[in-house]
Amino acid sequence: MLRNLTRTLFTTTPPLNLRRMASSNSTSTSASTPISMGSSNTTPASSTSFSTTPTGEKLIFAPADGQYTRGTLSTADLSSSPFTQFHGWFSAAQSASVYQPETLVLSTASLPSGRVSARTVYLKELDPTGFVIYSNFGTSRKSQDLRGNPWASLTFYWREMERQVRVEGVTERLVPEESQRYFDTRIRGSRIGAWASRQSEVIEHRSTLEERVSEVEKRFEGQEKIPVPEFWGGLRVRPVYVEFWQGRESRLHDRFVYERESVDSEVWTVKRLSP
Ligand SMILES: Cc1cc2nc3c(=O)[nH]c(=O)nc-3n(C[C@H](O)[C@H](O)[C@H](O)COP(=O)(O)O)c2cc1C
């Protein structure tokens, strides 16, 4: 089966490493044994492994897809800075009543394993230096990843606009005074919650969390102003790559990427990418 698939995929001569993968498949003994390339280490270093096709029906196969017809993007539409370009697209999404356009997927990677994790968070600020999200930086998985690897990516998808924005950059924590400013805008329950939750740690029961909330409520009883926890606050992603994607018919999308050498550079180069 996979040999058929391999034949279909490689209508032209495959690169050497893929040819090696295709030929190693023919010696496979088990239908479910993943074929891993490179070293025998369980953590793949730099190659993708192919599995054999499992027997039985696929649970999902080729869900109905549609065409992207709502817009186009050309050089003439682009602003000189990715920040103003993003701001323009974000405002357009708000005007078009896109549901929570501030929603994004934040991806981080743990080193040295290279294992990637991703989660949905909200964009809370955009300034001339970067994109700011708020979270727990004591116990969460993202904080563990970022401790060893400051690189992160953000992905926005605005379905109603048929637009995607991808950001890659280096992260830095906001100073407590800056985080406090946003913290003060949150309803009291969310401020208490930030203190009470050891984000992403295992808890036996919901009651454990509720007890911690009661303790924090008692601690700040009668106190209007609650200080931002040291382990909680803003994270700024200072981009070196910002890509604007506009869906087009027949998957021939418009894509433009702004790139710069480092987060300190003011010079952005803009290139069109193939869809
Ligand atoms: C729509 C949506 C918005 C979210 N916004 C945030 C957010 O702004 N900050 C945050 O820490 N978690 C947010 N979460 C929860 C995260 O997805 C995640 O569960 C949490 O940050 C722990 O992730 P981690 O342990 O991988 O770091 C949101 C979840 C959803 C579904």
The ligand as a Tripos MOL2 file, in Angstrom:
@<TRIPOS>MOLECULE
LIG
   31    33     1     0     0
SMALL
NO_CHARGES

@<TRIPOS>ATOM
      1 C1         -9.8610   30.9210   23.5540 C.3       1 LIG1
      2 C2         -8.8050   30.6610   24.5860 C.ar      1 LIG1
      3 C3         -8.0700   31.7180   25.0800 C.ar      1 LIG1
      4 C4         -7.0860   31.4980   26.0470 C.ar      1 LIG1
      5 N1         -6.3500   32.5500   26.4880 N.ar      1 LIG1
      6 C5         -5.3350   32.3500   27.3580 C.ar      1 LIG1
      7 C6         -4.4790   33.4290   27.7220 C.ar      1 LIG1
      8 O1         -4.5920   34.5740   27.2720 O.2       1 LIG1
      9 N2         -3.4730   33.1520   28.6090 N.ar      1 LIG1
     10 C7         -3.2700   31.8800   29.1170 C.ar      1 LIG1
     11 O2         -2.3560   31.7060   29.8990 O.2       1 LIG1
     12 N3         -4.0510   30.8530   28.7470 N.ar      1 LIG1
     13 C8         -5.0860   31.0390   27.8830 C.ar      1 LIG1
     14 N4         -5.8590   29.9860   27.4960 N.ar      1 LIG1
     15 C9         -5.5380   28.6350   28.0320 C.3       1 LIG1
     16 C10        -4.3620   28.0410   27.2530 C.3       1 LIG1
     17 O3         -4.8090   27.5240   26.0100 O.3       1 LIG1
     18 C11        -3.6260   26.9090   28.0320 C.3       1 LIG1
     19 O4         -4.5440   25.9610   28.5140 O.3       1 LIG1
     20 C12        -2.8100   27.4620   29.2080 C.3       1 LIG1
     21 O5         -2.1490   28.6610   28.8690 O.3       1 LIG1
     22 C13        -1.7890   26.4360   29.6960 C.3       1 LIG1
     23 O6         -0.9380   26.1160   28.6330 O.3       1 LIG1
     24 P1          0.5730   25.5830   28.8030 P.3       1 LIG1
     25 O7          0.6640   24.7520   30.0590 O.co2     1 LIG1
     26 O8          0.8210   24.8110   27.5520 O.co2     1 LIG1
     27 O9          1.4850   26.7510   28.9220 O.co2     1 LIG1
     28 C14        -6.8600   30.1810   26.5410 C.ar      1 LIG1
     29 C15        -7.5990   29.1190   26.0160 C.ar      1 LIG1
     30 C16        -8.5510   29.3670   25.0570 C.ar      1 LIG1
     31 C17        -9.3160   28.1860   24.5030 C.3       1 LIG1
@<TRIPOS>BOND
     1     1     2 1
     2     2     3 ar
     3     2    30 ar
     4     3     4 ar
     5     4     5 ar
     6     4    28 ar
     7     5     6 ar
     8     6     7 ar
     9     6    13 1
    10     7     8 2
    11     7     9 ar
    12     9    10 ar
    13    10    11 2
    14    10    12 ar
    15    12    13 ar
    16    13    14 ar
    17    14    15 1
    18    14    28 ar
    19    15    16 1
    20    16    17 1
    21    16    18 1
    22    18    19 1
    23    18    20 1
    24    20    21 1
    25    20    22 1
    26    22    23 1
    27    23    24 1
    28    24    25 2
    29    24    26 1
    30    24    27 1
    31    28    29 ar
    32    29    30 ar
    33    30    31 1
@<TRIPOS>SUBSTRUCTURE
     1 LIG1         1 GROUP 0 **** ****
